[in-house]
Amino acid sequence: MFKNVYPREKYLNRIRPFYDSDIIKVITGIRRCGKSFILRSIMNELLERGIEEKQIIYIPLDRRGYKNIKTPEELELKIESMLGKEDKYYLFIDEVQNVFGFESVVHAYAEEGYSIFITGSNSYLLSDEISTKLTGRYLNFETFTLDFSEYLDMKSFFKKDINQDLYLEFEEYVVNGGFPKTLEFDDIPTRQTYTRGIISEIFEKDVKTRKKIRNVPVYERVQAFLLNNYSAPFSLNNLLKCLEMEGYKTKATTVRGYIEDLKKAKIVYECNRFDLKSKTAIKRYQKYYLSDMAIYFAMNTDNRLSFGPSLENIVYLYLASHDYQISIGKIGKLECDFIVRKKNGDYAYIQVAYTLQGEDIKATERIKEREYRPFREIRDGYPRYIISLDKFRDQQEGVHHINAIDLFLGKEKI
């Protein structure tokens, strides 16, 4: 049915067990991260399994011929017009939030045994709006932009050149990011123009229109603050002081609302702190990570690469896209970059550093002391990891030193 569709196995593998189920499959993620192509991959797989094309109903609501469908009644009429007399149907609705009140239609067809797949551009358009009406009847599959392994794999799929030096390729990936369509463009300025267009589209369609933001300059300043301070501890008071110094008058509740909008639009992800001594979550000095590093480089004139924060951001996205539960670890006055909980319930502790090597022996010792010290305060026996771009491992004190590229390519695991 669809040609030249790169299959993103990481997500297909999770959705595949539910292909024939009447549980509604909801695929969410930031705009242009590739959700539509995951739908197309699923349709291709169904056809390869012997499902007939007439059993597959595909309604892309952002495409010509479907954009005029705005009400549940119009959506149902369109679906009915595409049905025949088959015993089993697979219903795919792309950008389902374009129809206000779609839930009743989707629920009705699920009740009749249809296997339903829907996509939406951000979390609040789906989770908040359908949770009450489809309780227990849907599964959410969150999608991210391409990780480094997918980035290389997709370049190979489309016969694009790959640098033999994977470290140089990784530097390019950090700046270019993982929005799939950027791989069509061969120069950085064009890719950044495309990414800026995505952010503008998110703001216009997912934030400004639906939330009716009245003070756009303040919203844009809050967005710029988070984008420029990714991977850094966040203080609402510091942001409010910055806004006041720049002449913006606003309330803390307004700023919190704008941050929530950025989270719901999947521009940023929030990672909260967890105090290992009190075993409680802390809602202060959390960190925000970008959904794709290209967002930072596209929205800033300064394209110099800050490897430490960038690597930490990409490690966060790697962990999130592999379904780890993630917190920032507070151990007394010390901090561990990440505490992760695995699917089996076990924990692991992670420090991220661009390199453990300094300009001289003393600088190297200081770096190693900084990275190893938090682990010494942890009393349980769960594994500890340092992730860096160093080619040579530094195994000390029972800590596993992992090369980041090996981790991203699946050669190492946590």
Stockholm file with secondary structure:
# STOCKHOLM 1.0

chainA/1-414         MFKNVYPREKYLNRIRPFYDSDIIKVITGIRRCGKSFILRSIMNELLERGIEEKQIIYIPLDRRGYKNIKTPEELELKIESMLGKEDKYYLFIDEVQNVFGFESVVHAYAEEGYSIFITGSNSYLLSDEISTKLTGRYLNFETFTLDFSEYLDMKSFFKKDINQDLYLEFEEYVVNGGFPKTLEFDDIPTRQTYTRGIISEIFEKDVKTRKKIRNVPVYERVQAFLLNNYSAPFSLNNLLKCLEMEGYKTKATTVRGYIEDLKKAKIVYECNRFDLKSKTAIKRYQKYYLSDMAIYFAMNTDNRLSFGPSLENIVYLYLASHDYQISIGKIGKLECDFIVRKKNGDYAYIQVAYTLQGEDIKATERIKEREYRPFREIRDGYPRYIISLDKFRDQQEGVHHINAIDLFLGKEKI
#=GR chainA/1-414 SS CCSSCCCCHHHHHHHGGGTTCSSEEEEECSTTSSHHHHHHHHHHHHHHTTCCGGGEEEEETTSTTTTTCCSHHHHHHHHHHTCCSCSCCEEEEESGGGSTTHHHHHHHHHHTTCEEEEECSSHIIIIIHHTTTSTTSEEEEECCSCCHHHHHHHHHHTTCCCCSSHHHHHHHHHHHCSCGGGGGCCSHHHHHHHHHHHHHHHIIIIIIHHHTCSCHHHHHHHHHHHHHTTTSBCCHHHHHHHHHHTTCCCCHHHHHHHHHHHHHTTSEEEEEEEETTTTEEEEEEEEEEESCHHHHHHHCSCCCCCHHHHHHHHHHHHHHHTTCEEEEEEETTEEEEEEEECTTSCEEEEEECSCSCCSSHHHHHHHHHHHHHHHHTCCSCCCEEEEESCSSCCCBTTBEEEEHHHHHTTSSCC
#=GC SS_cons         CCSSCCCCHHHHHHHGGGTTCSSEEEEECSTTSSHHHHHHHHHHHHHHTTCCGGGEEEEETTSTTTTTCCSHHHHHHHHHHTCCSCSCCEEEEESGGGSTTHHHHHHHHHHTTCEEEEECSSHIIIIIHHTTTSTTSEEEEECCSCCHHHHHHHHHHTTCCCCSSHHHHHHHHHHHCSCGGGGGCCSHHHHHHHHHHHHHHHIIIIIIHHHTCSCHHHHHHHHHHHHHTTTSBCCHHHHHHHHHHTTCCCCHHHHHHHHHHHHHTTSEEEEEEEETTTTEEEEEEEEEEESCHHHHHHHCSCCCCCHHHHHHHHHHHHHHHTTCEEEEEEETTEEEEEEEECTTSCEEEEEECSCSCCSSHHHHHHHHHHHHHHHHTCCSCCCEEEEESCSSCCCBTTBEEEEHHHHHTTSSCC
//
